[in-house]
Amino acid sequence: MRVKTESRRQAIIVGAADIFLEVGYEATSMAKIAAKTGVTKPTLYGYFTSKEELFAEVMEKLAIQLLASAFEQLNIEKDIKSKLNDFGQHFLNIMLQPSLITLRGIIMTEGRRSGIGHMLYERGLQKEIDKLAVFLQAEMEAGQLMPVQPKTAAAHLMGLLESEYQQHLLGAAKDVPSEMQIIQSVNDAVDVFLRGYAPERGAH
């Protein structure tokens, strides 16, 4: 009996990512993934029990782990505006990667039908978004922001950050936003957010 190894497991995830990105979720099969990665189907099922589980692993590797680096910007000792600007720039640079846009499209198409969206959200993305809410709550308690529901504020901030890039996030844009464009749009989004959640507005 062949012993499972982490290196083979990671190789399967990388190969599966190539297939998902090339042909989409529905057209991907465990047989195609096995052929791509050079393993037998029984070996593949020994590592992953289903295509859904394997796709979740692909998402965790390509998206959730990358997004974690964006949320880590909130832990650096800076003022709130600088922290949110750094977070926003990291967040958009990750979300605007072609591979992430393709995966986002797959989730939007398959999420409701197969339950992938719910599984992925609970598996890791929710935990990352909760980090932003925890950060905002701490800023509210410190008097830097209006005291409201932190998760609502987190949703508003992320919506503002993505607002100028809907065409890109839907895969409909032909151009790639420049670094300066992202810096400026993030700065504008953070300014709007901080004005909207300024603590003095909650004093009435």
N, C-alpha and C positions, 0 to 999 in steps of 0.2 A: 504494500500500500504506500503510495507516494505521500510524503509528509508535506503539509501546507507550509508555505513560507510567505513572509510579509512582502518580499521582493516580487514574488509571482502575483500576489494579490494586487499590489500597486500597478504592475504591468497590465493586469486585466482591466483595472479601472481606467488607465490611460488609453488602452485600445478601445474600450467601450465608449469612451468620450469621443474618440475619432468617429466611430460609427454613428453615434447619436447626432453629432454635429453635421455629419455628411448626409444622412438620409432621414433624420427625424426620429421621433420616439416610436411611432406606430410601425414604421417600416423596419425598425431594428428588431432583431430576434436574437435569442440566446445562441442559436446556431451560427449566426453571422459573427457574433462577438467571439465565440469559441474559435472560429476559423481565423479571425483577425489576430487573435492573441496566441494562436498556436497551441491551444489546449483542447482536450476532448470535452464534450458536453457534460459527462459525469464529473470531470474535474472542475469544470466551471460551476456546476451546481453544488459542488463541495465547498466552494468559496461563497457563492451567493445563491440564495434560494429562489430568486425571481428576478425578472427584468426590472421590476419596480425598485427592488432593494438595490440593484446595481446602479440604476439611474440616480437614486438618492446619494449613493457614494460618489458618483461623478459630480453631482451638484455640490456636495460637501467639499470635494477637492478643488473644483474650479471656482466656486462662488463663495461659500460660507467661510472657508479659510482665508480667502483674499479679503473678504469684507471685514473679517476680524481685525486686520491691520488698520483699516479705516477707523474702527471704533476705538482702537488703542490710542489714537491721537487725543482722545478725550482725557487720558490720564497724564498727559504731559503738563508740567507746571507753566501755564501761560494764562493770560486773561481770557475771559469767556469768548470774546469775539475772535481772537486768534485761534483758540481751540476749535471753534465751530468752523472757521475758515479752513483750517488744516483738515478737519474731518470731512468737510464737504468736498474738497478737492480730491482727497483720496477716494472717497465714495464714488464720485462721478467718473474718475479715471478708471475705476474698476468696472462700474456698471456699463460704461460705454465701450468696453472691449467687445470685438465682434463675437467671440465665443460666448460671452455672457448674454449678449443680445439674442443670439440664436437659442440659448437655453431658456431664456425668459419667454421667448415665443413658444417653445415646446410646452412650458408649464402653463401658459395661458390657454393653449389649445387642449392639452390633456388633463390639466389640473382637476377640473370638475368631474370629468368622465371616469378617471381612474383613481382619484383620490391622492394623486402625487403631490398636488399643491399643498394640501393639508399636512401630509406627511413631512414634506420638506420644511414647511414653516415651523412645525413643532420640533423637528429634528435639530435645527440649529439656527435658522434665521431669526426666529422669535427671541432666542437668547441674546443674539447680537443687538437687535432693536431694543430689547429691554435695557441694555447697557446705556443707550442714549437716554432713555426715560429716567434711569437712575441718576445719570449725570445731571439732567435738567432739574430733577427734583432737588438735588443737593444745591443747585444754583438758586432755586426758588427759596429754599430754607435759609440760604445765605443772603437773601434780599436782592439778588441780582436779576431775578425774573418774577413776573406776576405769579402768585400761587394759584395754579390751576391743576387739572389732571395731567400728570407728566406724560402719559402715553399719548394723550391728545396733542400735546405740544410737540412730541417727537414725530408724530404723523404729519403735523403741519410743516415742520422743518424739512422733512424728507420730501414732502410734496413740493415745497418751494425749490429745493435743490434740483428736482427733476423737471420742473415746469417748462424750462426752455428747451428741453431735449426729448420731447415726446416723439418727434419724427425719428430721431436716432434710436430711441429705446424700442420703437416698433419696427425698426429695420427699414424705414422708408426714406431715410436721408441718404443723399449721395456723398455729401462732404463729411469729413471728420473734423470735429471741433478742435481748434487750436488750444494750446496750453493757456495762452493769454485769455481766450474766450472763456474757458472754464474758470480761470481765476476771477475774472470780472463777474461772471454770472453767479458764482458762489458768494462773492463779496456782496453783490446786490441782494441775493436771497437771505443771507445772514443779517444784513441791515434791516430788511423788511421784517424778519422774524424778531429781531431784538426790539424794534420799534413797537411791534404788535404786542410783545410780551413785556414791555417796560413796566417795572413795578409800580410807578406812580399812577398808571392807568387803573390799577386795582384799588386805589385809595378811596374812590368815591362810593 
